Amino acid sequence: MTTLTQHSGTASSGTGNSDAPKPAVEGESTASENSAAAVDDATAAAIDQIADAAKAASRGLARATRATKDAALRAIGAALIANQDRILAANERDLADADANGVSTSLQDRLRLTPERIVGLAEALENLASLPDPVGSVVRGQTLPNGLRLRQVHVPLGVVGAIYEARPNVTVDIAGLALKAGNAVILRGGTAAAHSNAALVELIGEALTAQGLPATAVQTIDEHGRAGANALMRARGKVDVLIPRGGRSLIQTVVRNAQVPVIETGEGNVHIFVDASASPDMVTPIVLNAKTQRPSTCNTVETLLVHPGYTGLEATLRALTEAGVRLHVDARVAAALPADVPSQPATEEDWATEYIDLDLAVATVDSLDAAIEHIETYTTRHTEAILTNDLANAERFVAEVDAAAVLVNASTRFTDGGEFGLGAEVGISTQKMHARGPMGLAELTTTKWIVTGDGHVRP
């Protein structure tokens, strides 16, 4: 375990350009998949019908006991395990299509289901069932001087819409979280995972029906394509909140076009700052984990900022290249590397890029202030980390860096609902209203004031 010690740092100018553009990064689906589309009357009517069924299901779920909801979650988990062959066959069809369409290896990894990943999904549902039910928990309460009794309690959001890309595991995560929090959910999982998602939603519906809950508590609109997604965005009054999860293009399309309230999740242009005081024995394993453990995820580090006083630069970068990482480095880093450590010059675009692949931008920063300035210039406010043995620098970094999650001496891969003990996550919110960071059960509720009187009238 690293022990932080107290001493102060020095200030100097930063490396970033505050006017630098933040280009969109290619995500799992094409631009046409994410672009706004016209909605014909038939599609609008079909989405309205789905939303109405979800609204009716949500009223029943709002009354469901914890025991009923937990039994449903366990039944879904059991169905996933019992029907692995059915799920994997559907997933293989999606993977074959992805390969034929030239989808990158990292994005195929997001799409892929395996027996081990299915077991992981079932275990996550079991974990969700073991967590306290947020519905009905009291936020605050009091009895007023006039005798009125007030309680503010957690209640379900109602109907949650989710639009996401090439992540069939998200289908199960969102369905499980929504159900535990008493919500119905409408899913748009994208063309790339259409066969996998159809199989999963069908199995979820069968499990719900067997537990006496409506199958319409979890529905998909994938068959309606982009027009269906746009109709969902416009279903104000029928859908209570919409959560996009995916690449920047998808998220910004939803934010720009939705008439339904949106909880904005964000891309992860994630940074790690290596302070001069950091030990190479700690830095190298953390950076390797943050970059290579699963590079296709949004909590993977994309830029490494290194103080010139850090003594392990060559060893850390050599370990990364040996693990298959392609380094995009600034001139000072390039000058410090021997010829047998391959790298390529970083461009301005590299500092703003979420690679979601085995690429890493590496920059030299002369101080903590320079690191914070660079991060502020390019951050997507998802996850930022500092590796240091300096308590003052750690405290300043935590206080001044504006992100949903800020880590000290730990891999950025820990920014995850499951790792945070939330059971799973709908997404990682990078906004500041209602929910921020990994969105678990509590973030899928809102509150209601319950006021009880004894014939009270207001004078």
Number of C-alpha atoms within 10 A of each C-alpha: 5 11 9 16 14 11 10 9 14 9 10 12 14 19 18 20 13 11 8 13 13 17 12 14 15 16 20 25 20 11 13 9 18 23 16 19 16 11 18 11 10 11 20 20 14 15 25 18 13 18 25 16 20 26 23 16 23 27 17 15 24 20 12 17 13 18 11 15 22 22 16 25 28 21 21 28 25 17 17 24 16 11 14 16 12 14 23 19 15 20 25 18 16 23 22 11 15 20 13 9 10 9 15 12 13 18 21 21 16 20 22 20 22 13 14 9 12 20 16 15 22 23 16 23 27 21 18 25 22 11 15 13 20 21 24 15 15 15 12 10 14 12 13 9 7 9 12 14 15 16 18 18 19 22 22 29 21 27 29 26 26 27 22 23 26 27 24 25 19 23 25 26 21 25 26 34 28 28 24 31 28 32 29 33 30 26 25 27 26 24 19 25 28 24 20 28 29 22 19 24 19 15 21 27 19 17 24 22 15 14 17 10 19 21 22 22 28 29 23 23 24 22 13 18 17 22 21 24 29 25 25 30 25 20 21 15 12 21 26 17 22 27 22 26 25 22 24 21 21 24 22 19 16 26 20 11 14 20 19 21 17 19 26 23 27 24 29 26 25 27 30 30 27 30 27 21 17 23 17 18 11 15 25 19 15 19 25 19 19 23 28 19 13 18 24 20 21 26 27 31 33 27 29 23 23 24 21 19 15 17 14 19 20 16 15 18 24 19 17 24 18 11 13 11 21 18 24 21 24 18 13 13 19 20 10 11 17 10 9 7 16 16 21 13 14 18 12 13 12 20 28 24 24 30 24 26 21 21 23 29 27 27 26 21 27 21 23 27 21 20 31 23 20 22 28 18 20 22 24 22 23 28 30 31 25 26 27 25 22 19 16 16 25 22 11 14 22 18 10 12 20 19 24 21 22 21 19 19 22 19 25 28 22 16 22 22 19 16 13 13 13 19 24 26 25 26 27 28 26 24 17 12 9 11 19 20 24 25 23 27 27 19 21 28 22 16 17 15 15 11 13 13 12 8 6 10 6 4 3
